[in-house]
Every structure is written in C-alpha cells, then in structure tokens.
Amino acid sequence: MDAEGGIMSADGRGDRAVDAFVTHRNLLFTVAYEMLGSAADAEDVLQETWLRWADADLTAVRDQRAYLVRITTRLSLNRLRAVGRRRESYVGSWLPEPLLTAPDVAEDVELAESVSMAMLLVLETLAPTERAVFVLREVFDLGYDEIAEAVDKSPAAVRQIAHRARAHVAARRPRGMVSPAETRRALTAFRLAVETGDVQGLLDVLAPDVVLLGDGGGIKQAVLRPVAGADKVARLLCSTHARVATMSLHYAQVNGHPALVLRLDGELDTVLALRVDGGLISGVYAVRNPEKLSHMRSETALRR
C-alpha cells in the first residue's frame, strides 16, 4: 500500500490479496480508529496490516475478514501501548482526532455512538486489552473465540475482560441515547449563544457540571486543563467571541454526530464536538491542534 492509501499489485495472487483488502479496508480502519482515537495512527496500522496480509499464505486463510481483523487488532494494541506513553507528555488535554463523516454513519446508531468524541474519551480510560475486547465485542459483535485469537487470551479470560470493560464503560458513557434532533437543538442554541456572546443563552443550554476540554497540542493556544462548571465554560466561550471578530461557525457531521466547525478568516481553526445528556450539553470538546484536523477536509468512510 502506498502513502496515499492505494495498493500495489504485481501478480494474480497480489490481485486476490488486493481485492480482499479493499473489501474490508473501511472496516479495518474503523477497528483501528476506535482502538486508537487517531486517524493518523489508524492509517499507519493499515499500512502495516497490508504488508502482513501481502505476505500471508492466502490458501491457508479460512476467513479473510477475521484474519485481517486479527492482524489489525494486534497491530493496534502494539501501537496503543506505544502512544499511551507519548500521550503522558502531551501538552494539555489529549482529544481524539475528529473525522468528517458521511450521513450513513449517523444512520447506524450503534456505530455513531461508538465513534462519538464522548465515547472515544470513555474508551481512553480502559486498559489496551480491555479496549480491544470491548470494541470487538460490543461494536463489531465478534465471537469470544475470534476475540481470544486477536488478543492472545483464552475465551474464558476474554469473557471476564468483556464483562469488566462493559461495566466500566456503562458507568461513564452518556446517560441515555440522544436523538439527532435533540443534539441539533442543543447545538443550534449553543451556536447562537456563542455567535452573539450571550452568556445567559449558554447557561440555558449547558449542564451545571459541563466540562470543556481543549486540545491545541502545544501548537495552538488552548486551555491546558479541563474547565468545569456552566458559568466558567459560558464566560470562557463568550470571551473568545469578544476577542475574535472574524470568527464563523458552521454545522458539520463529525464522528457520526452534529458538530460545529469554527473558522477564522475563512480558515479551519477548531472543531467543536458536544456531549449531550438529557437535552443539556455536558461536554464541549474543542480540537485546535492542526495536526488533528486533516480528516476534516473530506469524508471518512466508517464501517462495521
């Protein structure tokens, strides 16, 4: 696979390998992205997966999808352990890389929830193996035997890990399913209040315990620590509006959910993703790190 995501083939066997890989590529990317929260790292994993797949004895592979998922999972686990150490020295809060997604992602409610910014942050609190087991079981509905092969554990151990991970996520995930219409209403009120500098308008739509996280990666200015509480968050957002006269906010479908894209002088500056609970905004995630905004230029295909 070349640097642009294309695949090179030299013979008939290579054509068969290419066809299989292309068939499952979007699925494999989604697995890696949910494991890593980073499109750039997920693309690197896919490069490595292709190299392993190109060298595989295809005649010995009974289930191509399962085999490819197993390779991708193992490589993602290795990378997750490595990037975990890097993230410990990250400047400020680390947020997942936002993706501009097609409408069909939002139509798959379970997939959209699993790739939401809020859920990816919950997954960050799991140990690497727990994250792999949860993603493969709860999102992709793989059997325990398949997962056991992917994470090098016994099926019995995988069942225990899945139970533990499920309980961990349930205690931290959004408190209920939120309809797209409910999210859009909250987002519309939020946008209007930010655009007009209306502190009270923000207080009306923010949950009392709302938390704002900003990710500038040490490249762009952003809050270095979480800002908690509706009053503090509202005043911070309105003070930003007062300082920036050339700001514009536009709707976008990000990680399967309505979000806002902030532009300064017409240039993409910040992606604002929201977590909505009970009709109120309980999380504001502002990604400013320019290294994380490249996948906002064109839609990314995600599949289960």
C-alpha positions in Angstrom: 0.0 0.0 0.0 1.4 3.4 -1.0 1.5 6.6 1.1 -1.8 7.7 -0.4 -3.7 4.6 0.7 -3.5 2.9 -2.7 -2.4 -0.7 -3.1 0.3 -2.1 -5.4 0.0 -5.4 -7.0 2.4 -7.3 -9.3 0.7 -10.7 -10.0 -2.6 -12.7 -9.8 -2.0 -13.7 -6.2 -1.4 -10.0 -5.5 -4.7 -9.1 -7.2 -6.6 -11.5 -4.9 -4.9 -10.0 -1.8 -5.7 -6.5 -3.1 -9.4 -7.4 -3.6 -9.8 -8.9 -0.2 -8.0 -5.9 1.5 -10.0 -3.3 -0.4 -13.3 -5.1 0.5 -12.5 -4.9 4.2 -10.5 -1.7 4.3 -13.1 0.6 5.8 -13.9 -2.0 8.5 -10.3 -2.3 9.4 -9.8 1.4 9.5 -12.8 1.7 11.9 -11.4 -1.0 14.1 -8.0 0.7 14.3 -9.6 4.2 14.8 -11.8 3.0 17.6 -8.8 1.4 19.2 -6.5 4.4 18.9 -8.7 7.5 18.6 -6.3 8.8 15.9 -6.9 8.6 12.2 -3.2 9.1 11.5 -2.3 6.2 13.7 -5.1 4.1 12.2 -3.8 4.7 8.7 -0.3 3.6 9.9 -1.8 0.4 11.3 -3.5 -0.2 7.9 -0.2 0.2 6.1 1.4 -2.4 8.4 -1.7 -4.7 8.1 -1.4 -4.6 4.3 2.3 -5.6 4.5 1.4 -8.6 6.7 -1.5 -9.5 4.5 0.5 -9.3 1.3 3.0 -11.8 2.8 0.3 -14.2 4.1 -0.4 -17.6 2.6 -3.9 -17.0 1.3 -4.6 -20.7 0.7 -4.4 -21.3 4.5 -6.7 -18.4 5.4 -10.3 -19.8 6.0 -11.9 -16.4 6.9 -10.3 -13.4 5.3 -12.3 -10.9 7.3 -11.4 -12.5 10.7 -7.8 -12.8 9.7 -7.5 -9.2 8.7 -9.3 -8.0 11.8 -6.9 -10.1 13.9 -3.8 -8.5 12.3 -5.3 -5.0 12.7 -6.2 -5.6 16.3 -2.8 -6.9 17.3 -1.0 -4.0 15.5 -3.4 -1.5 17.1 -2.7 -3.0 20.5 1.0 -2.6 20.0 0.6 1.0 18.8 -1.9 1.8 21.6 0.7 0.8 24.2 3.4 2.9 22.5 1.2 6.1 22.0 0.0 5.8 25.6 3.4 6.7 26.8 3.6 9.6 24.3 0.3 10.9 25.5 1.5 11.1 29.0 3.8 14.0 27.9 1.2 15.6 25.6 0.8 19.4 26.2 -2.7 20.0 27.7 -5.7 17.7 27.2 -5.4 15.0 24.5 -8.6 14.6 22.4 -9.4 12.1 19.7 -8.9 13.1 16.1 -12.2 14.4 14.6 -13.5 12.9 11.4 -15.8 14.4 8.9 -18.3 11.5 8.4 -20.9 10.7 5.8 -24.6 10.7 6.7 -24.7 6.8 6.6 -22.6 6.7 9.7 -25.2 8.7 11.7 -27.9 6.3 10.4 -26.1 3.4 12.1 -26.9 4.5 15.7 -24.6 2.0 17.4 -21.7 2.8 15.1 -22.2 6.6 15.5 -22.3 6.2 19.3 -19.1 4.1 19.3 -17.1 6.7 17.4 -18.5 9.8 19.1 -16.0 12.0 20.8 -17.6 11.3 24.1 -17.4 7.5 23.7 -13.8 7.6 22.4 -12.8 9.5 25.6 -14.5 6.9 27.7 -12.6 4.2 25.8 -9.4 6.1 26.7 -10.0 5.1 30.3 -9.7 1.4 29.5 -6.6 -0.6 29.5 -5.4 -1.6 26.0 -6.7 -5.2 26.1 -9.9 -4.1 27.7 -10.4 -1.6 24.9 -9.8 -4.1 22.2 -12.2 -6.6 23.7 -14.9 -4.1 24.2 -14.6 -2.7 20.7 -14.5 -6.1 19.0 -17.4 -7.5 21.1 -19.7 -4.5 21.6 -19.2 -2.6 18.3 -18.3 -5.4 15.8 -20.1 -8.3 17.5 -17.2 -10.7 17.2 -17.4 -14.0 19.0 -15.4 -14.7 22.1 -13.3 -17.3 20.3 -12.4 -14.8 17.5 -11.5 -12.1 20.0 -9.4 -14.5 22.0 -7.3 -15.2 18.9 -6.9 -11.5 18.3 -5.8 -10.6 21.8 -3.9 -13.8 22.7 -6.2 -14.7 25.6 -8.4 -17.7 26.3 -12.1 -17.3 25.5 -12.9 -17.6 29.3 -10.5 -14.7 30.0 -12.0 -12.7 27.2 -15.5 -13.1 28.7 -14.2 -11.8 32.0 -12.5 -8.9 30.4 -15.6 -8.1 28.3 -17.8 -8.1 31.4 -15.3 -5.8 33.3 -15.0 -3.4 30.3 -18.7 -3.3 29.7 -19.4 -2.3 33.4 -16.6 0.3 33.2 -18.0 1.9 30.1 -21.6 1.8 31.3 -20.6 3.8 34.3 -19.0 6.6 32.2 -20.9 6.7 28.9 -23.6 9.3 28.2 -26.6 8.6 30.4 -29.0 7.8 27.6 -29.4 7.6 23.8 -29.7 11.1 22.4 -31.6 11.6 19.1 -30.1 13.6 16.3 -32.9 16.1 16.6 -32.2 16.6 20.3 -28.5 17.1 19.6 -29.2 19.5 16.8 -31.5 21.6 19.1 -28.8 21.9 21.7 -26.2 22.6 19.0 -28.3 25.4 17.5 -28.9 27.1 20.8 -25.1 26.7 21.6 -24.1 28.2 18.3 -26.4 31.2 18.5 -25.3 32.0 22.1 -21.6 31.7 21.1 -22.0 33.8 18.0 -23.8 36.6 19.9 -21.8 36.4 23.1 -24.9 35.5 25.1 -23.8 34.2 28.4 -27.3 33.5 29.7 -28.2 31.7 26.4 -25.2 29.4 27.1 -26.2 28.9 30.7 -29.6 27.8 29.5 -28.2 25.0 27.3 -25.2 23.9 29.4 -25.5 21.3 32.1 -24.4 22.6 35.6 -21.5 20.2 35.6 -20.4 20.7 32.0 -16.7 20.2 31.3 -14.8 21.9 28.4 -11.6 20.2 27.1 -9.3 21.9 24.6 -6.6 20.3 22.5 -4.0 22.6 20.9 -1.2 20.0 21.1 1.2 22.7 22.2 0.9 24.2 18.7 -2.3 26.3 19.0 -3.4 28.1 22.2 -6.0 26.1 24.1 -7.0 25.6 27.8 -4.4 23.3 29.3 -6.7 21.9 31.9 -10.4 21.0 31.9 -12.7 23.9 32.6 -15.7 22.7 34.7 -19.0 24.3 35.6 -21.6 26.1 33.4 -20.6 29.6 34.5 -16.9 29.2 33.8 -17.5 27.5 30.5 -20.0 30.1 29.3 -17.8 33.0 30.2 -14.8 31.4 28.5 -16.7 30.8 25.3 -18.2 34.3 25.3 -14.8 35.9 26.0 -13.4 34.1 23.0 -16.2 35.5 20.8 -15.5 39.0 22.1 -11.8 38.7 21.1 -12.3 37.2 17.6 -14.2 39.4 15.2 -13.6 37.2 12.1 -15.0 34.0 13.7 -17.7 32.0 11.9 -19.4 28.8 13.0 -20.7 26.2 10.6 -22.5 22.8 11.1 -20.7 19.6 10.2 -21.2 15.9 10.7 -18.3 14.9 12.9 -17.8 11.3 14.1 -21.4 10.5 13.3 -22.9 13.4 15.2 -23.8 17.1 14.5 -20.9 19.4 15.5 -19.6 22.8 14.8 -16.6 23.9 12.7 -15.0 27.3 13.7 -13.2 29.2 11.0 -11.0 32.3 11.4 -10.7 34.4 8.3 -12.2 31.5 6.4 -9.6 29.0 7.6 -10.4 25.9 9.6 -9.4 26.6 13.2 -11.3 24.5 15.6 -13.7 21.5 15.7 -16.3 21.8 18.5 -17.9 18.4 19.3 -20.5 18.2 22.1 -21.7 15.6 24.5 -25.5 15.9 25.2 -27.2 14.4 28.2 -30.9 15.0 28.9 -31.1 17.8 26.4 -28.2 19.7 28.0 -24.6 20.0 26.9 -22.4 18.1 29.4 -19.2 18.1 27.4 -17.5 20.5 25.0 -14.5 19.2 23.1 -12.5 21.8 21.2 -9.8 20.4 18.9 -7.4 23.1 17.6 -4.3 21.0 17.1 -3.8 21.5 13.3 -2.1 18.0 13.1 -5.5 16.6 14.0 -7.7 18.4 11.5 -6.6 16.9 8.2 -9.5 14.4 8.2 -12.0 17.3 8.2 -11.3 18.2 4.6 -13.1 15.1 3.1 -15.5 12.5 4.4 -14.1 9.4 6.0 -15.9 6.1 5.4 -16.5 4.0 8.5 -18.0 0.5 8.5 -18.9 -2.3 10.9 
